[in-house]
């Protein structure tokens, strides 16, 4: 049986975050996404979301078996009538396919977008699923692509490798407070010193109290002797 040269994937372009025309100006409206897997598909424009657009648009596309990346490009309609590039990410195929992932597994992914200069410009949220069985031996044989961002601005076509965004950065969920903290527990040596200091303070106080009692006794005896001599 001849092996297929491609497979079908289902990409849902969910939303974008903090999209900017430049450092000082946020995207106001008409943002859209272009997805390239060998072929190209474009989402509808978001007219109301501004710099936080929501598309929730599902695209079923053909992905070549040899493909290692999916290109995702966010643009917006400029007032002049042209299109303005907001940011681009390259999504490694290994992030949602192959390895130990089961068939038809739905992966939710978030990536940093980079502009033509390689600078950060927002986040793209999407989900990807490989439809039907895939040739896992072919996928597993492909080495995992590198996912670091180039340190200089010499990026071909302004495209940089997508960097997954941790869930805690997006949602900033704070962990519940713990009843005990190791920072509040004194080391054993410090506790021993504190115990000795407390014991010494108690001993000194007892000595002072005893001295006061003896002083009171002596003063009382002297008063009795003086009283008897006057009689």
Secondary structure, DSSP 4 states (H G I P E B T S, - for coil): -PPPSEEEEEEEEEEEES-BSSSS-B--S-EEEEEESSSEEEPPPBSS-TTS-EEEEEEEEEEETT--EEEEEEEEE-TTSSEEEEEEEEEEGGGTSSTTPPTT-EEEEEEEEE-TTS-EEEEEEEEEEEES---HHHHHTSPPPP-PPPSSS--GGG--B--BPPHHHHH-PPPPPPS--GGGSPPHHHHHHHHHHHHHHHHHHHHHHHHHHHHHHHHHHHHHHHHHHH-
